[in-house]
């Protein structure tokens, strides 16, 4: 879903990140507010006032989105779910979960708190607007009125029962509760989400024929995104339910290729990277003691003419929870970690000793065969 992301800050243990696509949204929101919305709502102000109002309103909007996503994250954490952070992107924001909710009740609580938070912000905005309507400067009341209105719109839009919107998650929780099957509930909610995406695409086409080119583009892109997100969300549930309960030992490759720390970078490239085609190699000493790992990315930073002058020990980095996993872990946890870090191989480590390697390819090959033979299995509430 996301491309390049920048970490903005960390609050209450959650990282707030910015996807590069957000820049497009920030520009379009500010431009549309300054050139259309505020001049229509508050005529007679200076052009500079409209731009300052638009900038303040855009900041307030994205602040509201962050608060909305924080509400999801706080409820999820309180219910014991791992959260990877919050990312702002072109269509708003998303709280990134480390897995699926453990029950339909938790799913409902996580989903409903977002729209309720937006509605509460909308009420506060409206009350502030009414309190300062006759005493505050017009630019201030204009911005406050907009923030109250837009948060109500966010609450209403997010309650559309189209997965993975909050309303779609509420729908999924209801189906999950009554059917007792997460996979089936996700399939139904995703189909509703895809259908709503098609309606948005159709609205874009109608807008195009009516001459509203900008609206047409937005409806079409939003519809395409929602369709894709619904399909991907269903696939993620299939993947996770297919691997849950499978021990990581089933996928371990014993006696993996390792490198000693004292060889040169040239030796590493010629005899390991070019030979085995891996992007990461464990660095071991003694009796399979894991000293760290060295990656092709680290090697690429060394100029070609200096390969003989540098050793693996200089380039290796320490092991961390991001690139290692315990031998008693679940295969679904390994896949979640790979997805979060972008790694395709994890080192299986027990008390500092390297036992094996787990590769993404082996997990996906097993999953493909399991789904082909058994079909999507149910997960009960």
KEMARFI-272477 format. One line per field, with one value per residue: x, y, z of N, C-alpha, C in turn; residue in one letter. Coordinates in steps of 0.2 Angstrom, whole numbers. Example, Ala and Ser with C-alpha at 12.3 -4.5 7.8 and 13.67 -1.06 7.14 Angstrom:
% KEMARFI-272477
n_u: c(66,64)
n_v: c(-28,-11)
n_w: c(39,35)
ca_u: c(62,68)
ca_v: c(-22,-5)
ca_w: c(39,36)
c_u: c(66,64)
c_v: c(-16,0)
c_w: c(39,39)
r: c(A,S)
END
This chain:
% KEMARFI-272477
n_u: c(4,10,23,38,42,42,47,39,36,36,24,16,21,19,24,23,21,25,19,25,15,7,10,5,-9,-9,-6,-17,-28,-25,-25,-38,-46,-41,-44,-57,-67,-66,-67,-80,-87,-83,-84,-76,-64,-46,-35,-23,-27,-36,-27,-19,-29,-32,-20,-20,-32,-29,-18,-25,-34,-26,-21,-33,-35,-24,-27,-39,-34,-25,-34,-39,-27,-24,-35,-33,-20,-23,-31,-22,-16,-3,4,10,11,7,2,2,-6,-10,-24,-28,-26,-19,-20,-8,-9,-2,-7,-22,-38,-41,-54,-72,-78,-67,-63,-75,-74,-62,-65,-76,-72,-65,-73,-82,-73,-70,-82,-84,-74,-79,-91,-85,-79,-90,-96,-86,-86,-99,-97,-88,-93,-98,-88,-75,-61,-66,-58,-53,-65,-70,-61,-62,-76,-75,-66,-75,-85,-79,-74,-86,-90,-79,-82,-95,-92,-82,-90,-97,-102,-90,-77,-60,-64,-69,-82,-84,-77,-84,-95,-89,-86,-98,-103,-94,-96,-109,-108,-96,-84,-70,-63,-74,-82,-73,-72,-85,-87,-76,-81,-91,-84,-77,-88,-93,-82,-83,-94,-90,-80,-89,-96,-86,-84,-97,-96,-85,-91,-100,-92,-85,-70,-59,-66,-70,-58,-54,-64,-63,-50,-51,-60,-54,-43,-50,-56,-44,-38,-48,-47,-34,-34,-42,-34,-23,-29,-32,-19,-13,-22,-20,-7,-6,-3,5,21,37,48,45,48,61,78,90,108,113,120,134,145,162,169,181,185,188,179,179,181,169,159,163,163,152,140,139,138,128,118,111,104,107,118,122,134,145,154,165,157,144,140,131,137,132,126,128,124,119,117,124,137,137,139,153,167,172,186,190,187,196,202,194,185,172,169,169,158,147,132,124,113,95,79,71,77,79,72,63,65,53,43,28,23,15,18,32,30,23,33,42,35,33,47,52,61,67,72,74,84,85,86,93,97,108,114,115,102,95,89,75,65,56,51,49,38,28,27,22,10,3,1,-6,-18,-23,-25,-33,-42,-48,-47,-58,-58,-62,-72)
n_v: c(-6,6,18,26,31,43,45,55,59,52,46,42,29,26,27,40,41,47,45,47,50,58,71,75,75,85,96,97,98,110,119,118,122,136,141,138,133,142,155,154,152,162,176,191,192,195,188,183,180,169,159,157,153,141,134,133,125,114,108,107,97,86,84,80,68,61,60,52,40,37,34,22,15,15,8,-4,-8,-8,-19,-29,-30,-30,-15,-6,7,23,29,42,45,47,46,49,42,28,16,4,-12,-27,-39,-49,-45,-52,-57,-55,-45,-37,-32,-24,-14,-8,-3,5,16,25,33,38,46,55,61,67,76,84,89,97,106,113,118,127,135,141,148,158,164,178,185,182,184,183,174,165,159,154,143,135,132,124,113,107,103,95,84,78,74,65,55,51,46,36,27,20,4,-3,-13,-10,1,9,7,-5,-13,-14,-20,-32,-37,-40,-50,-59,-62,-68,-78,-84,-86,-79,-78,-80,-69,-59,-61,-58,-44,-38,-40,-32,-20,-19,-18,-5,2,1,8,21,23,23,34,43,42,47,60,65,65,75,86,89,88,87,82,70,63,62,54,42,38,36,26,15,13,9,-3,-11,-11,-18,-30,-34,-34,-45,-55,-55,-59,-72,-77,-76,-84,-96,-99,-98,-107,-116,-122,-114,-122,-131,-125,-122,-120,-130,-129,-117,-106,-98,-85,-81,-69,-63,-63,-55,-42,-43,-57,-61,-57,-63,-77,-80,-71,-69,-83,-89,-81,-74,-60,-57,-63,-74,-70,-80,-86,-98,-111,-110,-98,-84,-69,-58,-50,-49,-38,-37,-24,-17,-20,-14,-1,0,5,-2,-3,-5,-17,-27,-22,-21,-29,-42,-41,-27,-23,-30,-30,-29,-42,-42,-40,-38,-46,-59,-74,-84,-102,-108,-100,-95,-98,-88,-77,-75,-72,-60,-52,-52,-45,-33,-28,-29,-39,-55,-66,-74,-76,-90,-91,-97,-93,-86,-94,-99,-108,-110,-105,-96,-94,-82,-87,-101,-101,-95,-104,-116,-111,-108,-121,-127,-119,-123,-136,-137,-126,-110,-110,-109,-97,-96,-86)
n_w: c(0,4,-1,-1,16,29,45,56,70,87,98,113,112,98,82,70,54,37,21,5,-4,2,1,-11,-8,2,-5,-14,-6,1,-10,-15,-5,-3,-16,-19,-8,4,-1,-6,6,14,8,2,9,9,-3,2,15,12,9,20,29,22,24,38,40,33,40,52,48,45,57,64,58,62,76,75,70,81,91,86,87,101,107,101,106,120,120,118,106,94,87,73,70,64,48,37,22,4,4,17,32,41,54,57,60,68,66,64,73,89,92,87,95,99,87,83,93,90,78,78,87,80,70,80,87,77,75,88,88,78,84,94,86,80,92,96,85,86,98,95,85,83,88,86,73,56,47,57,63,51,48,60,58,46,50,60,52,42,50,54,41,39,49,44,31,34,41,31,25,20,18,18,26,41,44,36,44,55,50,46,59,64,56,58,72,72,62,66,59,53,41,31,35,32,18,14,18,11,-2,-2,0,-12,-21,-17,-21,-35,-37,-34,-44,-55,-52,-54,-68,-72,-67,-75,-88,-85,-85,-74,-71,-61,-49,-55,-57,-44,-38,-46,-43,-29,-29,-36,-27,-16,-20,-23,-10,-2,-8,-6,8,11,5,14,26,22,20,33,41,35,39,52,68,62,65,66,64,54,42,42,36,39,44,37,24,30,34,39,50,47,33,17,9,-5,-6,0,-9,-21,-18,-10,-11,-26,-28,-21,-21,-11,-2,11,24,37,50,58,72,80,88,80,84,83,77,70,55,38,24,6,3,12,7,-5,-3,-2,-12,-28,-30,-17,-11,-7,4,14,27,32,45,47,40,45,54,70,77,78,85,73,63,67,74,86,89,93,87,79,62,55,63,59,45,47,52,42,33,39,40,27,24,17,22,38,53,63,79,94,111,107,97,80,72,61,45,39,25,15,3,5,15,7,-3,4,8,-3,-8,2,2,-10,-9,3,3,8,25,40,53,69,81)
ca_u: c(0,14,29,43,39,47,45,38,37,33,19,13,24,17,27,18,25,22,20,27,9,3,12,0,-15,-8,-6,-23,-32,-24,-26,-45,-48,-39,-47,-64,-71,-66,-70,-87,-90,-82,-82,-74,-57,-40,-33,-18,-31,-38,-21,-18,-35,-32,-15,-22,-37,-25,-15,-30,-37,-22,-21,-39,-34,-19,-31,-43,-30,-23,-40,-39,-21,-25,-40,-30,-15,-27,-34,-17,-14,3,3,16,12,2,5,-2,-5,-14,-31,-29,-21,-21,-16,-5,-9,3,-11,-30,-40,-42,-61,-76,-79,-61,-64,-80,-72,-57,-67,-81,-69,-62,-79,-84,-68,-71,-89,-83,-70,-84,-95,-81,-78,-96,-97,-81,-88,-105,-95,-84,-96,-99,-82,-68,-61,-69,-53,-53,-71,-70,-57,-65,-82,-73,-64,-80,-89,-75,-74,-92,-89,-75,-86,-100,-88,-79,-95,-99,-100,-86,-71,-57,-66,-71,-89,-83,-74,-90,-99,-85,-86,-105,-104,-89,-99,-115,-106,-90,-79,-67,-62,-80,-84,-69,-74,-91,-85,-72,-85,-95,-80,-76,-94,-93,-76,-85,-99,-86,-78,-95,-97,-81,-86,-102,-93,-81,-96,-103,-87,-81,-64,-56,-70,-70,-51,-54,-69,-60,-44,-53,-64,-48,-39,-54,-56,-38,-37,-53,-45,-28,-36,-45,-29,-19,-32,-31,-12,-12,-26,-16,0,-7,-3,11,27,42,52,43,51,68,83,96,115,113,127,136,152,166,170,188,186,187,173,180,179,162,156,165,162,146,134,138,137,122,112,107,105,109,122,124,141,146,161,165,151,138,139,129,140,129,124,130,119,122,116,130,143,136,142,160,169,175,193,192,184,201,204,189,182,165,168,168,152,142,128,121,107,90,72,69,80,79,65,64,63,46,38,23,25,12,22,37,28,21,39,45,31,35,54,54,66,64,75,75,88,82,92,92,102,114,117,111,100,93,86,68,64,49,48,46,32,23,26,18,3,0,-1,-12,-24,-25,-28,-38,-46,-47,-50,-61,-55,-67,-71)
ca_v: c(0,12,18,28,34,47,46,62,59,46,48,36,23,25,31,43,41,51,42,52,52,63,78,76,77,91,102,98,101,117,123,118,126,143,144,137,132,148,161,154,152,169,181,197,193,196,182,180,177,162,154,156,149,134,130,131,120,107,106,104,91,80,83,76,61,57,58,47,34,36,31,15,11,15,3,-10,-9,-10,-26,-34,-31,-26,-10,-5,14,27,32,47,44,51,45,50,39,21,13,-2,-18,-32,-45,-48,-44,-59,-58,-50,-39,-32,-29,-19,-9,-4,0,10,21,30,37,41,51,61,64,71,82,88,93,102,112,116,122,133,140,145,152,163,167,185,189,180,186,179,169,160,155,150,137,131,129,119,107,104,100,90,79,75,70,59,50,48,42,30,22,16,-3,-5,-15,-10,7,7,4,-11,-17,-15,-25,-39,-39,-42,-56,-64,-63,-72,-84,-88,-87,-73,-79,-79,-62,-54,-61,-54,-37,-36,-40,-25,-14,-19,-15,2,5,1,14,27,23,25,41,47,42,52,67,67,67,81,91,90,84,86,77,63,60,60,48,36,35,33,19,10,12,5,-10,-14,-12,-23,-37,-35,-36,-52,-60,-55,-64,-79,-79,-77,-90,-102,-100,-98,-114,-119,-121,-111,-128,-134,-121,-120,-123,-131,-128,-112,-104,-93,-82,-79,-61,-61,-63,-49,-40,-47,-65,-62,-56,-69,-84,-81,-67,-72,-90,-92,-76,-71,-53,-57,-69,-73,-70,-84,-88,-104,-116,-107,-92,-78,-63,-53,-52,-44,-38,-34,-17,-14,-21,-9,6,0,6,-8,-4,-6,-23,-31,-18,-21,-36,-43,-38,-20,-21,-33,-26,-34,-45,-38,-44,-38,-50,-65,-76,-90,-108,-110,-95,-97,-96,-82,-72,-74,-68,-53,-49,-51,-40,-26,-26,-30,-45,-61,-71,-73,-81,-94,-91,-99,-92,-83,-99,-99,-114,-111,-99,-96,-90,-80,-91,-107,-99,-94,-111,-120,-108,-110,-128,-128,-116,-127,-143,-137,-120,-105,-112,-104,-95,-95,-81)
ca_w: c(0,5,-4,4,22,33,52,59,77,91,103,116,109,91,77,65,48,32,15,0,-8,6,-2,-16,-5,6,-10,-17,-1,2,-16,-16,0,-4,-22,-19,-2,8,-5,-6,12,18,3,3,12,5,-6,7,20,10,9,27,31,19,27,44,39,31,46,57,45,46,65,66,55,67,82,73,70,87,94,84,90,108,109,99,111,126,119,117,99,92,82,70,70,60,42,33,14,0,6,24,37,43,59,55,65,67,65,65,80,92,92,84,99,99,80,83,97,87,72,80,90,75,68,86,89,72,77,94,86,74,89,98,82,80,98,96,80,88,103,93,78,83,92,83,66,51,46,63,63,45,49,65,55,42,54,63,46,39,54,53,35,40,53,40,26,37,43,25,27,14,20,25,30,48,43,34,49,59,46,47,66,65,52,62,78,70,58,69,54,51,34,28,36,28,11,12,19,6,-8,-1,-1,-19,-24,-16,-25,-42,-37,-34,-51,-59,-50,-57,-75,-73,-66,-81,-93,-83,-85,-67,-72,-55,-45,-58,-56,-37,-37,-49,-40,-23,-30,-38,-21,-11,-23,-22,-3,0,-11,-2,15,11,4,20,30,19,21,40,44,32,42,60,70,59,68,61,63,48,36,43,32,43,41,31,22,34,33,45,50,45,26,14,5,-11,-5,2,-15,-26,-16,-7,-14,-33,-29,-18,-23,-6,0,18,26,45,52,64,75,84,87,77,88,79,79,67,48,33,18,0,3,15,3,-11,-1,-3,-19,-30,-29,-10,-9,-4,10,20,29,33,52,47,37,48,59,75,76,82,84,66,58,70,76,90,85,94,85,74,55,54,66,54,39,49,53,35,29,42,39,20,24,14,26,45,56,68,84,101,115,103,92,74,71,54,41,37,19,13,-3,8,18,2,-7,8,9,-10,-8,7,0,-16,-6,8,3,14,32,44,59,74,85)
c_u: c(4,20,34,40,44,43,45,40,35,30,16,15,22,21,22,23,21,24,21,20,5,4,7,-7,-15,-9,-13,-28,-31,-26,-34,-48,-47,-43,-54,-68,-71,-68,-77,-90,-89,-80,-80,-67,-52,-38,-28,-22,-34,-33,-19,-23,-34,-26,-16,-27,-34,-22,-20,-33,-33,-21,-27,-38,-29,-23,-36,-40,-27,-28,-40,-33,-22,-29,-36,-24,-18,-29,-28,-14,-8,1,9,17,6,5,0,-1,-10,-22,-33,-24,-24,-17,-14,-5,-4,-1,-18,-32,-42,-50,-65,-78,-73,-62,-69,-77,-67,-60,-72,-78,-67,-68,-81,-80,-69,-77,-88,-79,-75,-89,-91,-80,-84,-97,-92,-83,-94,-102,-92,-87,-96,-93,-76,-68,-63,-64,-53,-59,-72,-67,-60,-72,-80,-70,-70,-84,-85,-74,-80,-92,-85,-78,-91,-97,-85,-84,-99,-97,-96,-79,-65,-59,-68,-78,-89,-81,-80,-94,-96,-86,-93,-106,-100,-93,-105,-113,-100,-85,-76,-65,-68,-82,-79,-70,-80,-90,-81,-76,-89,-91,-78,-82,-94,-87,-79,-90,-95,-83,-83,-96,-92,-82,-92,-100,-89,-86,-100,-99,-83,-75,-60,-59,-70,-63,-51,-58,-66,-54,-46,-56,-59,-45,-44,-55,-50,-37,-42,-50,-39,-29,-38,-39,-24,-22,-31,-24,-11,-16,-23,-10,-1,-7,2,17,33,47,51,46,58,73,89,103,115,120,128,143,156,168,176,189,185,181,173,178,172,158,157,162,155,140,133,136,130,116,108,109,107,113,123,131,142,153,160,160,145,136,137,132,136,127,127,126,123,121,122,137,143,139,150,162,173,182,195,190,189,203,200,186,175,164,166,161,146,138,125,115,102,84,69,71,81,72,67,62,56,41,33,25,21,15,29,35,26,28,42,41,33,42,56,59,63,67,76,80,85,87,89,98,109,117,112,109,98,91,79,67,57,46,46,39,26,21,21,11,0,-3,-7,-18,-27,-28,-34,-43,-45,-51,-53,-57,-61,-66,-69)
c_v: c(6,12,21,32,37,47,53,63,53,49,42,30,21,29,33,44,45,48,48,54,57,70,80,79,83,97,103,100,108,121,123,122,134,145,143,137,139,154,160,154,159,174,187,198,193,189,179,177,170,157,153,152,142,130,128,125,113,104,103,98,85,79,79,69,57,55,53,40,32,32,24,11,10,9,-4,-12,-11,-17,-31,-35,-27,-21,-7,3,17,30,36,46,48,51,46,47,32,19,6,-7,-23,-39,-44,-48,-51,-61,-53,-44,-34,-28,-23,-13,-5,0,6,17,27,35,41,47,57,65,69,77,87,92,98,108,116,121,128,138,144,150,158,166,174,189,188,183,181,173,163,156,151,143,133,128,123,113,104,100,94,84,75,71,64,53,47,43,35,25,18,9,-6,-7,-13,-3,5,4,-3,-16,-19,-21,-32,-41,-42,-49,-61,-66,-69,-78,-88,-89,-81,-73,-77,-72,-58,-55,-57,-46,-34,-36,-33,-19,-14,-16,-8,5,6,7,20,28,25,32,46,48,47,59,69,69,74,87,93,85,82,81,70,60,57,54,42,33,32,26,14,8,7,-2,-14,-16,-17,-30,-39,-37,-43,-57,-60,-59,-71,-82,-80,-83,-96,-104,-101,-106,-118,-118,-119,-117,-131,-131,-119,-124,-124,-131,-123,-110,-98,-91,-80,-72,-59,-61,-56,-48,-43,-54,-66,-61,-62,-76,-85,-77,-69,-79,-92,-87,-74,-64,-52,-64,-68,-74,-74,-85,-94,-109,-113,-102,-86,-72,-57,-55,-47,-44,-35,-27,-13,-14,-16,-3,6,1,0,-9,-5,-12,-27,-28,-18,-28,-36,-40,-31,-18,-24,-29,-31,-37,-42,-42,-43,-43,-57,-67,-83,-96,-110,-105,-98,-94,-89,-76,-70,-70,-61,-49,-47,-45,-33,-24,-26,-35,-51,-67,-69,-78,-84,-94,-93,-98,-90,-88,-99,-107,-115,-105,-101,-91,-88,-85,-98,-106,-99,-100,-115,-117,-109,-117,-130,-125,-120,-133,-142,-131,-116,-108,-107,-103,-93,-89,-83)
c_w: c(0,1,1,10,26,40,54,66,81,97,106,114,102,87,72,59,42,25,10,-4,-4,4,-7,-13,-1,1,-13,-12,0,-4,-16,-11,-1,-10,-22,-13,2,5,-5,0,16,12,6,7,7,3,-1,13,19,10,16,30,29,22,34,44,37,36,51,54,46,53,67,63,60,73,81,73,77,92,93,88,97,110,107,104,118,126,117,110,97,86,80,69,65,54,39,26,11,1,13,28,38,49,57,60,63,66,65,72,83,92,89,88,99,92,80,87,94,81,73,83,86,73,74,88,84,74,83,92,82,79,92,93,81,86,98,91,83,94,101,87,78,86,89,76,61,49,51,63,57,45,54,62,50,45,57,57,43,43,54,46,35,44,48,35,29,40,37,26,21,17,15,28,37,48,41,39,54,56,47,54,67,62,56,68,77,67,62,65,51,44,30,29,32,21,9,13,14,-1,-8,-3,-9,-23,-23,-20,-32,-42,-37,-41,-56,-58,-53,-65,-76,-72,-72,-87,-92,-83,-79,-67,-65,-50,-48,-57,-48,-35,-40,-45,-33,-24,-32,-31,-16,-14,-21,-14,0,-2,-7,5,15,10,10,25,28,21,29,43,41,36,50,62,67,62,63,60,56,42,37,39,37,40,35,30,26,32,39,45,47,37,23,10,-2,-11,-4,-5,-20,-24,-12,-10,-22,-33,-26,-19,-17,-4,7,20,34,45,58,66,79,83,86,81,83,81,75,60,44,27,12,0,7,11,-3,-9,-1,-10,-21,-29,-21,-7,-5,3,16,21,31,40,52,44,41,53,64,74,80,81,77,62,61,73,81,87,87,92,80,67,53,57,61,48,41,50,47,32,32,40,32,19,21,18,33,48,62,74,91,106,112,98,86,73,64,51,39,31,17,8,0,11,12,-2,-3,8,2,-10,-3,5,-6,-14,-2,7,9,20,36,50,64,79,92)
r: c(X,X,X,X,X,X,X,X,X,X,X,X,X,X,X,X,X,X,X,X,X,X,X,X,X,X,X,X,X,X,X,X,X,X,X,X,X,X,X,X,X,X,X,X,X,X,X,X,X,X,X,X,X,X,X,X,X,X,X,X,X,X,X,X,X,X,X,X,X,X,X,X,X,X,X,X,X,X,X,X,X,X,X,X,X,X,X,X,X,X,X,X,X,X,X,X,X,X,X,X,X,X,X,X,X,X,X,X,X,X,X,X,X,X,X,X,X,X,X,X,X,X,X,X,X,X,X,X,X,X,X,X,X,X,X,X,X,X,X,X,X,X,X,X,X,X,X,X,X,X,X,X,X,X,X,X,X,X,X,X,X,X,X,X,X,X,X,X,X,X,X,X,X,X,X,X,X,X,X,X,X,X,X,X,X,X,X,X,X,X,X,X,X,X,X,X,X,X,X,X,X,X,X,X,X,X,X,X,X,X,X,X,X,X,X,X,X,X,X,X,X,X,X,X,X,X,X,X,X,X,X,X,X,X,X,X,X,X,X,X,X,X,X,X,X,X,X,X,X,X,X,X,X,X,X,X,X,X,X,X,X,X,X,X,X,X,X,X,X,X,X,X,X,X,X,X,X,X,X,X,X,X,X,X,X,X,X,X,X,X,X,X,X,X,X,X,X,X,X,X,X,X,X,X,X,X,X,X,X,X,X,X,X,X,X,X,X,X,X,X,X,X,X,X,X,X,X,X,X,X,X,X,X,X,X,X,X,X,X,X,X,X,X,X,X,X,X,X,X,X,X,X,X,X,X,X,X,X,X,X,X,X,X,X,X,X,X,X,X,X,X,X,X,X,X,X,X,X,X,X,X)
END
